[in-house]
Amino acid sequence: MAEQANTKLLEGIAYFEKMLKVMPGDRTTLEFLSVAYEQLGDVEKQRTALIQLAEALLREKEYDAADAIGERLGGFSEADAQDMVRRIKSVRNPVQLKAVVRPGARPARVVARPAGGRAEPSAGDASGERARSDVGVSLAQVVLSAVKAEAALIRDLYAKNVVDASAAEVVQRHLGGLPEPTRPFLVSALAILEKESGGMGEKAAVYMADAASAPPIPLQAFMPPASLVKQIPEEIVRVRGAVPFGRLGDTLLVAVLNPLDAEFHAEVERLAGCPCRFFLAEPHTTEDFLDKFFAENA
């Protein structure tokens, strides 16, 4: 199984390396590659990808994200990594050094960062706690929300001539005939298209990946720790096919089956309590991955 996962990971890396040649400095591609190289144990390529990613973030003026990558690069002793760390600090420090505390103002509260990376919410900021306590929605609610979102997706794909009327009707019929949920099951228009309409599923996946700038990833090639996946409630992971598979600084990398659902993406970020970057999962492997993962991490 490990050998098969490595084969898939190498295939994914080859795909993204080709993409990087077409789109040098592409943030999403570099995020994937840095995580993939780390899992593969290729430290040199991981370092190079992180440096290129930091360069892209500075260019986009995403300074908080660049800080997080700088923390990762701080663990490397090589000169190019340390040069980038200094460069990131040089961009940030002038602003920080100019901060002035007004007379009589209360000093800002400094919140300690745990080793994992994200700052713990202070007593006056319950947002992180709320993200974890607000998950008391029923399985029926999760399924209903998924059905509505996937029905909207297939209507959009049909309106844009990505799928034909026959394929759209098949998906609508499946979504309308789902059983009463007594356990989590995957609700995905893309998965239905792949099973029932063959080429339409592939066409839809290509369109969605391009429209959402969410490249497809070989999810089965990753072996994320349970603590990472369980940042999102199991019902949502299994019903929506949303799988955290890596982390870059404060950013969670998440594979999803509907990369066009902005409302759901915002909900995932709220539940995870951190910013997320979304990639397109392969439908034919997602169910198997989820069944195996939750069987091993019950």
N, C-alpha and C positions, 0 to 999 in steps of 0.2 A: 504493500500500500504506500509506504514511504517512497519507494522507487518510482511508483506511478505519479505521486504528487510532485516529486522533483522533476519528472519529465514534463508534466503540465506547467510547472513553474518556469522551466527553461523555455517552453513554447511561448508563454506569456511574455517573458523577458525579451525574446527575439522579436515578438510583435511590437512591443513598446520601443525597443531600440530602433526599429525601422521608422516608427512614428516620430521619434525624436530627430531623425535625420530630415524628415519632411518639415517638422515644426520645432526647430531648435529652441530650447528654453521654455518649452511648453510646461506649465506648472503641474497639470494633472499627470502628465506622462512621467515627469521627474519624481513626483510623489510616489507613484506606483513603483518605479524602478528602485528608489531608495529603500523601500520596504522589502521588495522582492530580493534585492541583493543582500540585505541583512538576513533574511530568512535562509538564503542560500549559503551564507557565510563568506561571501566575497566582500571583504572589508574595504579593499581598495576601490572597487567600483561603487560601493555604498558611499564612501567618502566623496568621490567625484560627483555622484548624483546629488548629494546634499549640498555641496558647494555650488553646483549649477542651479539648484533649487533656491538657495539663498540669494544668488544673483538675480534670479527671476523675481523673487519677492521684493527685493530692494528696488528693482526697476518698476514694479507695480505699486511701490510705496506701501506695501503690506508689512509695515514695520513690526507689528506684534508677532505676526507669523514668522518673520525673519529672526526675531529674537529667539523664538522656540527652536528654530533650526540651528541658531548659533549655540544654544545650549547643547544640542547633540554634537555639533562639531567640536565643542570644547573638550570632548572626550578623546579626540584624536591629537596626537603629538606632531603630526606632519606639518611642515611649514605652510602649505597651501590652506590647510584647515584653520590653522591659527591666524593666518593673514585675513581670512574671511571673518573670523570671530572679531578681530580688531576692527575690521571695516564696518561690521554691523554696529559695534559699540560706538564707533566714531560718528555714525549717523544719528544714533540715539542720544548720546551723552550731551551734546550741546543743548538740546532741548531740556533735558533733565537738570542740567547744571544751572539753567536760567530760572528755574522755578523759585519763586520767592514766597515765603510765608508772611502773610500780612500780620501786623501787630494785633495781638489778641485773638488770632485765629487758632482753632484747635488743630494740633498736628494730625496729619493723615494717619489713619490706622494701617500698620503694616501687617499683612496677613502672610503667615509662613506658608511656603510651598512644600508639600510632601514630596518624597522621592519620585512619585509617579508623574509629577509634572504640573497638574492643575492646581490652582490656588483653592484652598478650602473656603467655603462661604463663611463670612463673619456673622455674628449674631444679628447684625442689622441688615444682612442680606440673605434672605431665606430662599433665593431662587434655586440654588443647587439642591437644597433639601426638598423644595417643592417639586422639582423635576422627578424626584424619586418617590414622593408620597402621593403624587397626582396620578398614579398609574392604576388606580382602582377602577378601571373601566372593565365591563364584562366582556367575555369572549364574543357574545352576540353583537355587542357594539363595535368591536374591532372588525368582525366579519362584515357587518352592515356598511361600515365606513369604507372597507376595502372594495366591496361590490360596487358602491357608488363611484369610487375613484376609477375602478377598472372599466366600468360601463362608460364613463366620461372619456376615458382614454380611447376605447375602441370607436366611439363616435367621432373623436377627433382624427384618428387614423383613417377612418372611412372618408370623412370630409376632405382630407388632404390627399385622397387617392392612393394612400399607402397600402390599404387592403381593399378588396372588392366587397360587394354587398353580401355575397354568400359567406365569406369568411367572417364578416362582422356579425351576421345573423347567428352563425355557429357560436361565437363568443357570447353574444347576448343570451342565447338559449342556455348555455352552460351556467352563466352567472345567475340567471333567473331560476335555475333548477337546483341550486345548491341545497343540501340537507340542513336541517336544524343543527347548529353547531353544538356538539357535546365534547369535542376536543379540537385543538387547533389544526387547521388544514390550509394549504396554500391557495390564495385567491389571486390569480394573475391572468390578465388578458394575453400577455405575451406567452405564458406557458401553455395556455389553451391553443393559441395560434400554432405554436410549435408542434403540438401533438396532433392537431386536427387539420391543419392547413399547410403543413410543410413549408414550402417556399414563401408563403405569406408571413410566417413567423420570422424567417431570416430577413426578409425585406423590412418588416417592422422593427426588428432589432437594429438593423443598420441605420434606419431613419432616426430612431430614438437616441442612439449613441451619438449621432451627428448633431441632432437638434439640441440635445442637452449637454453636449461636450462631456459625455460620460463614457469613456472607452470601455469596451467589454473586458472583463477579467476572468481568468480561470479560477473560480472560487475554490474548486476542489484541490488546488495546488497549495492553498494556505491552511495552516493549522493554528488558528488564533486561540489564545488561552481563554478558558471559560469566563474569566473575570472581564475580558474585553467584550465578548458577545453579550454577556448578561448585563451590560450597561443599559440595554434596551429590554423591556419586558418580553418574556418568551412568547406570549400570545402574539405580540406585534411582529416579532422576528419570524415566527412560523407562518403567520397568515399573510403578511406583506412581503416576505422574502427579503427582509432588510438585515444584512449580516455585517457587523463590524469585523474587519479583518486585519486592521493595522492602525498604528497611531504615529503621527508626526508631530512632536511637540504637543500642543494643546488640541490639535486637529485629529478627529477620528475619521478613518477611511472606511466607508460603508458601501457594500455592494447592494444594489436594489434591482428589482425587476421592473420598476416604473420610474425612470429617471426624470420624467416630465412632471411629476406630481409635486409641485413646489410647496403646497400646503402640508403634505405628508413629510417632506424634508424638514420643514420648520418644526414639525412635531417631534421628529427624531432628534433634532438638535436640542429641543427643550428637555426631552427625556434623558438624553445623554449628558446634558449640562455642559456642552462644549460645541464649538463649531465643527461641522462635518464636511467632508468632500465625498461626492457620490460617484460610483462607478456602476456600469451595467453588469449584472450577474447573468450567467448563462442559465436559462430556464431548465434545461435538461439535467443539470447537475445540482441545482439549488435544493430540490426536494431531498435528494439522496444525501447531500451534505448535512441538511438540517436534521434528518432522521438519525443519521449516524452521530452527529454532534450531541444531540439531546439524549440519545441512548447512552452515550459514554459519560455524559455530565448531568445525569438525572439528579 
